[in-house]
Amino acid sequence: MEEFGRVRVVEAIREQVAAERDDEVLDDAERSRRVSARLRAESAPRLRRVINASGVILHTNLGRAPLSRAATDALAIAAAYSNLELDLETGRRGERADLIKGLLARLFVCEAALVVNNNAAAVLLALTALCKGREVVISRGQLVEIGGSFRMPDVMRMSGARMVEVGTTNRTRASDYEEAVTSRTAALLRVHTSNYRVSGFTEAVSLTDMEAISRRHDLLLIDDLGSGAAEPMADEPTVAESLRLSDVVTFSGDKLFGGPQAGVILARSARGIEAVRKMSRHPLARALRIDKLTLAAMEATLRQRLAGHLEEIPVERMLRMAIADIRRRAGMWSVKLEERGVKTTLIPGESAAGGGSLPGHALPTMLIALAGPASRLATALRRGDPPLISRIEKDACCIDPRTVLRGEDEELIDAVEAAVKSVLK
């Protein structure tokens, strides 16, 4: 009662007694144990740290990008009182956006920057503030669906802009954009298909050609990059490439950028700078602004990128991890597990970027396959403490070292041993 309060303890006892009416009546000791277990289960945090051994780096169900140590340390500063909206030099009220605006401008060599709570919000804000009541031209091949059944046509409809579709699913030409432009057109919109690829009989209009069309017709060119690659990675378009040609660029902070969930809006051209200024003053910008914890983590991530400390950003480290290092780590785990009586086999496999990034771009890895019933082992690992997320490959429960964070090795070994013994006992 000291721990949970008399009222809740009485409720738990009544719930247990009611359950016994439909089942067997227990003795006092077992009843007390179950009441205690019920109370502790209810009070346990629902959000728990898990070990991601699935091989999917940006695992949407697991919170996508894990934050760097610098970013998590910054959360402690934001959790206390801070100069979130105070200019310490003058003592006057400041703007929270100013804390990271300059860092973004330096990193991407641009003139204007704004951050909101995710990339869908960034696109919504851009379309609402800049295109409401007017037409926005987009290729039919780019009417993407974001996770959670959130579709680009829905975003367009919510913004009040009128979507004008051109081309077909697999082929869109520059002439399609040209012919769609009218006096009511406000912008051309490119949406990067970051979570899928169309191959075969296809044709797409380059951003260079879209820029030329937008200049001829005095239109805004908005580029929704989605994943936000700050560094070259496979065939992913980079933020720098987009900024060179587009007026307004948007991307996610928690995908390839490796920071907290956020939507970044950048501009370099005079037209784009004015557009970002207009967005920042729109009433929707306040509803979509980032909170102090996100801002602190984003600032720390930006400083790491500016200093060139990419190895300290977990997503960057995982994406670029050498297969030799993964084999070495997998071999070490396999030996330790064998010493504890856990039978394993090393098999080559593939990791994935995940999170709607780098589709079709597999990353070679070395999997540790556990001997035993795959589904039961995966369930036991997921229900362990800490929970460990594996994957089933070739009818075996496998763990992928690529996505296991530094410092989690011993916990992983303990978790696998406990799960295997509980299933095979």
C-alpha positions as a printed NumPy array, in Angstrom:
array([[  0.   ,   0.   ,   0.   ],
       [  2.951,   2.341,   0.577],
       [  4.069,   1.759,  -3.011],
       [  0.742,   1.792,  -4.883],
       [ -1.753,   3.467,  -2.535],
       [ -4.611,   1.87 ,  -0.598],
       [ -7.319,   2.585,  -3.199],
       [ -5.467,   0.856,  -6.045],
       [ -4.484,  -2.126,  -3.848],
       [ -8.123,  -2.663,  -2.827],
       [ -9.178,  -2.496,  -6.494],
       [ -6.526,  -5.053,  -7.448],
       [ -7.666,  -7.432,  -4.705],
       [-11.275,  -7.134,  -5.883],
       [-10.2  ,  -7.806,  -9.484],
       [ -8.272, -10.907,  -8.378],
       [-11.187, -12.229,  -6.295],
       [-13.56 , -11.659,  -9.235],
       [-11.185, -13.615, -11.496],
       [-11.156, -16.505,  -9.003],
       [-14.96 , -16.746,  -9.118],
       [-14.654, -17.793, -12.761],
       [-11.666, -20.071, -12.102],
       [-10.161, -21.819,  -9.083],
       [ -9.997, -20.303,  -5.589],
       [ -6.376, -19.727,  -4.552],
       [ -4.743, -19.784,  -1.142],
       [ -3.746, -16.496,   0.488],
       [ -0.08 , -16.719,  -0.519],
       [ -0.792, -17.26 ,  -4.233],
       [ -3.539, -14.635,  -4.206],
       [ -1.124, -12.108,  -2.669],
       [  1.517, -12.992,  -5.269],
       [ -0.904, -12.441,  -8.165],
       [ -2.198,  -9.166,  -6.762],
       [  1.387,  -7.961,  -6.423],
       [  2.178,  -9.09 ,  -9.987],
       [ -0.939,  -7.316, -11.299],
       [  0.048,  -4.054,  -9.595],
       [  3.658,  -4.195, -10.774],
       [  2.637,  -4.976, -14.344],
       [  0.328,  -1.971, -14.381],
       [  2.975,   0.364, -12.969],
       [  5.754,  -0.752, -15.33 ],
       [  6.578,   1.784, -18.083],
       [  4.869,   0.996, -21.393],
       [  7.729,   2.542, -23.38 ],
       [ 10.75 ,   0.269, -22.986],
       [ 14.249,   0.12 , -24.414],
       [ 14.682,  -2.814, -26.778],
       [ 17.733,  -4.347, -28.446],
       [ 17.29 ,  -4.134, -32.198],
       [ 18.905,  -7.226, -33.722],
       [ 16.516,  -7.294, -36.693],
       [ 18.975,  -5.802, -39.176],
       [ 16.594,  -2.955, -40.061],
       [ 18.398,   0.274, -39.182],
       [ 15.505,   2.74 , -39.354],
       [ 12.903,   0.404, -37.882],
       [  9.663,   2.417, -37.806],
       [  8.111,   0.243, -35.074],
       [ 11.214,   0.731, -32.917],
       [ 11.375,   4.53 , -33.171],
       [ 13.501,   4.802, -36.347],
       [ 16.854,   6.563, -35.801],
       [ 18.553,   5.88 , -32.438],
       [ 20.056,   9.096, -31.092],
       [ 23.756,   9.69 , -30.536],
       [ 25.207,  10.011, -27.038],
       [ 25.615,  13.762, -27.567],
       [ 21.936,  14.055, -28.502],
       [ 20.735,  12.128, -25.44 ],
       [ 23.043,  14.164, -23.191],
       [ 21.47 ,  17.32 , -24.639],
       [ 18.029,  16.114, -23.524],
       [ 19.105,  16.57 , -19.902],
       [ 19.797,  20.262, -20.579],
       [ 16.39 ,  20.731, -22.186],
       [ 14.67 ,  18.846, -19.365],
       [ 15.693,  21.568, -16.895],
       [ 15.243,  25.324, -17.298],
       [ 17.011,  26.573, -20.418],
       [ 17.273,  29.635, -22.64 ],
       [ 14.746,  28.129, -25.057],
       [ 13.188,  31.484, -25.895],
       [ 15.442,  33.904, -24.043],
       [ 18.254,  35.977, -25.527],
       [ 20.856,  35.774, -22.746],
       [ 22.769,  38.732, -24.197],
       [ 19.887,  41.239, -24.17 ],
       [ 17.53 ,  39.619, -21.675],
       [ 14.71 ,  39.871, -24.184],
       [ 12.478,  37.139, -25.549],
       [ 14.144,  35.127, -28.286],
       [ 13.018,  32.673, -30.949],
       [ 13.555,  28.957, -30.336],
       [ 14.166,  28.449, -34.059],
       [ 17.252,  30.684, -33.849],
       [ 19.034,  28.048, -31.733],
       [ 19.484,  25.754, -34.745],
       [ 18.77 ,  27.967, -37.752],
       [ 22.39 ,  29.079, -38.048],
       [ 23.694,  25.513, -37.705],
       [ 21.45 ,  24.309, -40.536],
       [ 22.498,  27.257, -42.702],
       [ 26.197,  26.442, -42.124],
       [ 25.851,  22.717, -42.679],
       [ 23.911,  23.018, -45.939],
       [ 25.244,  26.401, -47.107],
       [ 21.794,  27.953, -47.379],
       [ 20.139,  31.184, -46.316],
       [ 16.865,  30.14 , -44.669],
       [ 15.873,  27.265, -42.382],
       [ 12.821,  26.212, -40.409],
       [ 12.156,  23.039, -38.393],
       [  8.742,  21.534, -37.587],
       [  7.693,  18.28 , -35.953],
       [  8.007,  15.907, -38.95 ],
       [  8.388,  15.928, -42.717],
       [  4.683,  15.429, -43.407],
       [  4.118,  18.589, -41.356],
       [  6.816,  20.4  , -43.347],
       [  5.106,  19.551, -46.646],
       [  1.69 ,  20.46 , -45.236],
       [  2.989,  23.816, -44.01 ],
       [  4.653,  24.59 , -47.346],
       [  1.544,  23.776, -49.371],
       [ -0.784,  25.628, -46.981],
       [  1.309,  28.779, -46.616],
       [  2.442,  29.023, -50.231],
       [ -0.174,  27.316, -52.406],
       [ -3.581,  27.392, -50.692],
       [ -6.354,  28.047, -53.201],
       [ -3.999,  27.535, -56.146],
       [ -2.718,  24.624, -58.222],
       [  0.291,  22.421, -57.54 ],
       [  1.552,  20.182, -60.349],
       [  2.848,  16.723, -59.422],
       [  3.655,  13.537, -61.319],
       [  1.26 ,  10.612, -60.848],
       [  4.309,   8.465, -60.193],
       [  5.03 ,  10.481, -57.033],
       [  1.677,  10.257, -55.251],
       [  3.296,   8.31 , -52.449],
       [  1.817,   6.852, -49.304],
       [  3.762,   7.589, -46.137],
       [  3.633,   5.153, -43.2  ],
       [  0.304,   4.845, -41.422],
       [ -1.74 ,   5.223, -44.632],
       [ -0.954,   8.947, -44.837],
       [ -1.022,   9.765, -48.55 ],
       [  0.292,  12.719, -50.528],
       [ -3.169,  13.479, -52.037],
       [ -4.501,  13.687, -48.458],
       [ -1.78 ,  16.173, -47.488],
       [ -2.578,  18.225, -50.578],
       [ -6.299,  18.214, -49.799],
       [ -5.721,  19.3  , -46.196],
       [ -3.546,  22.204, -47.331],
       [ -6.272,  23.72 , -49.493],
       [ -4.111,  23.518, -52.606],
       [ -5.507,  21.927, -55.766],
       [ -3.501,  18.944, -56.949],
       [ -2.913,  18.678, -60.7  ],
       [ -1.669,  15.211, -61.658],
       [  0.452,  14.779, -64.788],
       [  1.967,  11.836, -66.622],
       [  1.37 ,   8.225, -65.657],
       [  2.519,   5.96 , -62.859],
       [  5.631,   4.88 , -64.744],
       [  6.29 ,   7.651, -67.281],
       [  6.197,  11.44 , -66.921],
       [  7.795,  13.888, -69.354],
       [  8.803,  17.544, -69.124],
       [  6.058,  18.392, -71.64 ],
       [  3.468,  17.037, -69.186],
       [  4.466,  19.707, -66.674],
       [  4.595,  22.427, -69.332],
       [  1.091,  21.658, -70.578],
       [ -0.368,  21.607, -67.052],
       [  0.783,  25.126, -66.113],
       [ -1.973,  27.76 , -66.024],
       [ -2.429,  31.196, -64.496],
       [ -3.661,  29.449, -61.351],
       [ -0.501,  27.361, -60.866],
       [  1.568,  28.205, -57.778],
       [  4.244,  25.516, -57.742],
       [  5.761,  22.361, -59.132],
       [  6.192,  19.661, -56.499],
       [  8.639,  16.776, -56.666],
       [  8.157,  14.018, -54.096],
       [ 11.108,  11.645, -53.859],
       [  9.902,   8.043, -53.892],
       [ 12.148,   7.193, -50.98 ],
       [ 10.209,   4.109, -49.856],
       [  9.974,   2.297, -53.218],
       [ 11.473,   2.186, -56.708],
       [  9.797,   1.812, -60.109],
       [ 11.905,  -0.003, -62.683],
       [ 11.469,  -1.22 , -66.245],
       [  9.593,   0.887, -68.818],
       [  9.919,   4.196, -66.956],
       [ 10.668,   7.848, -67.581],
       [ 10.973,  10.669, -65.076],
       [ 11.708,  14.378, -65.279],
       [ 14.995,  15.412, -63.69 ],
       [ 15.079,  18.126, -61.049],
       [ 17.223,  20.161, -63.463],
       [ 14.437,  20.106, -66.061],
       [ 11.824,  20.913, -63.417],
       [ 13.887,  23.913, -62.339],
       [ 13.982,  25.189, -65.937],
       [ 10.196,  24.851, -66.257],
       [  9.582,  26.617, -62.946],
       [ 11.839,  29.52 , -63.957],
       [ 10.174,  29.911, -67.354],
       [  6.759,  30.153, -65.726],
       [  7.812,  32.033, -62.559],
       [  6.712,  29.19 , -60.269],
       [  7.978,  27.813, -56.977],
       [  9.807,  24.494, -57.109],
       [  9.259,  22.475, -53.926],
       [ 11.256,  19.286, -53.391],
       [ 10.135,  16.79 , -50.748],
       [ 13.26 ,  14.667, -50.246],
       [ 11.797,  12.494, -47.494],
       [ 14.846,  10.602, -46.22 ],
       [ 17.22 ,  13.562, -46.04 ],
       [ 20.635,  12.239, -47.052],
       [ 23.188,  14.773, -45.838],
       [ 26.014,  12.619, -47.229],
       [ 26.121,  10.628, -50.51 ],
       [ 24.545,   7.187, -50.026],
       [ 23.794,   4.777, -52.89 ],
       [ 21.487,   6.506, -55.395],
       [ 19.76 ,   8.675, -52.801],
       [ 19.554,  12.374, -53.801],
       [ 21.382,  14.588, -51.317],
       [ 20.111,  17.729, -49.64 ],
       [ 22.899,  19.772, -51.277],
       [ 21.868,  18.627, -54.775],
       [ 18.253,  19.546, -54.116],
       [ 19.12 ,  22.953, -52.649],
       [ 21.126,  23.838, -55.741],
       [ 18.015,  23.588, -57.938],
       [ 14.909,  23.92 , -55.743],
       [ 13.333,  26.896, -54.   ],
       [ 12.112,  24.949, -50.961],
       [ 13.528,  21.62 , -49.746],
       [ 11.985,  19.447, -47.015],
       [ 13.218,  16.235, -45.377],
       [ 12.998,  14.135, -42.21 ],
       [ 15.335,  14.598, -39.277],
       [ 14.982,  11.009, -38.037],
       [ 15.786,   8.996, -41.154],
       [ 19.116,   9.126, -42.97 ],
       [ 19.931,  12.373, -41.172],
       [ 20.146,  10.352, -37.947],
       [ 18.539,  12.816, -35.537],
       [ 15.199,  13.131, -33.689],
       [ 11.819,  13.136, -35.421],
       [ 11.527,  16.495, -37.162],
       [ 10.758,  18.076, -40.51 ],
       [ 13.495,  20.328, -41.887],
       [ 12.717,  23.108, -44.373],
       [ 15.588,  24.813, -46.207],
       [ 15.979,  27.446, -48.921],
       [ 18.83 ,  29.129, -50.761],
       [ 17.268,  31.15 , -53.608],
       [ 15.716,  34.588, -53.075],
       [ 12.312,  33.128, -53.911],
       [ 12.854,  30.294, -51.447],
       [ 14.026,  32.598, -48.656],
       [ 10.844,  34.627, -48.97 ],
       [  8.81 ,  31.399, -49.014],
       [ 10.401,  30.166, -45.75 ],
       [  9.813,  33.576, -44.153],
       [  6.143,  33.32 , -45.128],
       [  5.917,  29.788, -43.721],
       [  7.504,  30.8  , -40.417],
       [  4.83 ,  33.496, -39.936],
       [  1.897,  31.272, -40.836],
       [ -0.376,  30.314, -37.867],
       [  0.111,  26.63 , -38.707],
       [  3.844,  26.96 , -38.   ],
       [  3.176,  27.361, -34.274],
       [  0.939,  24.293, -34.179],
       [  3.634,  22.249, -35.924],
       [  6.726,  23.606, -34.146],
       [  9.197,  21.291, -32.416],
       [  9.385,  20.994, -28.636],
       [ 12.452,  21.754, -26.525],
       [ 13.62 ,  18.119, -26.287],
       [ 13.572,  17.66 , -30.064],
       [ 15.358,  20.967, -30.527],
       [ 18.122,  19.982, -28.089],
       [ 18.691,  16.614, -29.794],
       [ 18.649,  18.236, -33.234],
       [ 21.21 ,  20.852, -32.195],
       [ 23.569,  18.158, -30.888],
       [ 23.203,  16.11 , -34.094],
       [ 23.874,  19.18 , -36.243],
       [ 27.032,  20.014, -34.283],
       [ 28.32 ,  16.462, -34.733],
       [ 27.759,  16.662, -38.495],
       [ 29.424,  20.071, -38.706],
       [ 32.448,  18.705, -36.812],
       [ 32.61 ,  15.703, -39.152],
       [ 31.997,  13.223, -36.31 ],
       [ 29.746,  10.989, -38.402],
       [ 30.96 ,   7.829, -36.665],
       [ 29.277,   9.077, -33.476],
       [ 25.849,   9.159, -35.177],
       [ 24.429,   5.602, -34.907],
       [ 22.594,   5.627, -38.256],
       [ 25.694,   6.762, -40.157],
       [ 27.831,   4.183, -38.366],
       [ 25.412,   1.328, -39.102],
       [ 24.962,   2.268, -42.754],
       [ 28.712,   2.353, -43.359],
       [ 29.741,  -0.564, -41.153],
       [ 32.249,  -2.818, -42.926],
       [ 31.267,  -6.449, -43.415],
       [ 34.609,  -7.506, -41.858],
       [ 33.644,  -5.741, -38.601],
       [ 30.22 ,  -7.388, -38.616],
       [ 31.762, -10.859, -39.151],
       [ 34.156, -10.239, -36.277],
       [ 31.363,  -9.217, -33.926],
       [ 29.125, -12.115, -35.   ],
       [ 31.983, -14.577, -34.505],
       [ 32.674, -13.273, -31.01 ],
       [ 28.997, -13.58 , -30.021],
       [ 28.774, -17.061, -31.498],
       [ 31.751, -18.262, -29.433],
       [ 30.327, -16.789, -26.225],
       [ 26.904, -18.334, -26.866],
       [ 28.427, -21.745, -27.6  ],
       [ 30.271, -21.525, -24.27 ],
       [ 26.88 , -21.09 , -22.597],
       [ 25.389, -24.079, -24.378],
       [ 23.576, -22.155, -27.142],
       [ 24.01 , -23.754, -30.575],
       [ 24.482, -21.235, -33.383],
       [ 25.357, -21.077, -37.071],
       [ 26.788, -18.087, -38.938],
       [ 25.063, -17.433, -42.26 ],
       [ 25.495, -14.548, -44.74 ],
       [ 22.512, -12.25 , -45.078],
       [ 21.377,  -8.72 , -45.809],
       [ 20.468,  -5.751, -43.619],
       [ 18.144,  -2.946, -44.716],
       [ 18.087,   0.82 , -44.169],
       [ 14.334,   0.709, -43.481],
       [ 12.131,   3.65 , -42.53 ],
       [ 11.238,   4.324, -46.158],
       [ 14.883,   4.867, -47.127],
       [ 17.161,   3.273, -49.742],
       [ 14.618,   0.722, -51.052],
       [ 16.249,  -2.116, -52.939],
       [ 19.68 ,  -1.25 , -51.538],
       [ 20.718,  -4.251, -49.459],
       [ 23.615,  -4.099, -46.999],
       [ 25.663,  -7.322, -46.671],
       [ 25.782,  -8.737, -43.151],
       [ 26.52 , -11.887, -41.15 ],
       [ 23.595, -13.398, -39.245],
       [ 23.726, -15.592, -36.153],
       [ 21.117, -18.332, -36.597],
       [ 19.925, -19.928, -33.344],
       [ 19.202, -23.658, -33.24 ],
       [ 15.613, -24.449, -32.256],
       [ 12.022, -23.556, -33.16 ],
       [ 12.313, -20.166, -34.889],
       [  8.92 , -18.679, -34.027],
       [  9.054, -19.698, -30.358],
       [ 12.6  , -18.359, -29.999],
       [ 11.672, -15.029, -31.613],
       [  8.699, -14.717, -29.236],
       [ 10.798, -15.555, -26.188],
       [ 13.416, -12.979, -27.192],
       [ 10.75 , -10.31 , -27.734],
       [  9.202, -10.997, -24.318],
       [ 12.527, -10.99 , -22.495],
       [ 14.069,  -8.316, -20.302],
       [ 15.293,  -6.366, -22.145],
       [ 13.18 ,  -7.296, -25.18 ],
       [ 15.319,  -8.36 , -28.146],
       [ 13.918,  -8.033, -31.678],
       [ 15.203, -10.711, -34.052],
       [ 14.044, -11.905, -37.466],
       [ 13.278, -15.265, -39.039],
       [ 15.419, -16.15 , -42.046],
       [ 15.531, -19.549, -43.771],
       [ 13.336, -21.032, -41.016],
       [ 15.788, -19.95 , -38.321],
       [ 15.608, -17.247, -35.655],
       [ 18.459, -14.883, -36.53 ],
       [ 20.137, -11.883, -34.932],
       [ 21.939,  -9.259, -37.011],
       [ 24.906,  -7.45 , -35.38 ],
       [ 24.634,  -4.419, -37.691],
       [ 21.77 ,  -2.82 , -35.741],
       [ 22.878,  -3.671, -32.203],
       [ 24.18 ,  -0.543, -30.513],
       [ 27.583,  -0.217, -28.904],
       [ 27.595,  -1.422, -25.324],
       [ 24.685,  -3.86 , -25.767],
       [ 26.814,  -6.972, -26.461],
       [ 26.725,  -8.545, -22.988],
       [ 23.02 ,  -7.814, -22.548],
       [ 22.354,  -9.473, -25.894],
       [ 24.32 , -12.594, -24.934],
       [ 22.394, -12.853, -21.641],
       [ 19.037, -12.285, -23.356],
       [ 19.679, -14.931, -26.02 ],
       [ 20.842, -17.482, -23.428],
       [ 17.764, -16.894, -21.258],
       [ 15.362, -17.119, -24.216],
       [ 16.931, -20.302, -25.638],
       [ 16.922, -22.054, -22.251],
       [ 13.277, -21.086, -21.625],
       [ 12.235, -22.57 , -24.994],
       [ 14.413, -25.693, -24.992],
       [ 14.183, -26.661, -21.328]])
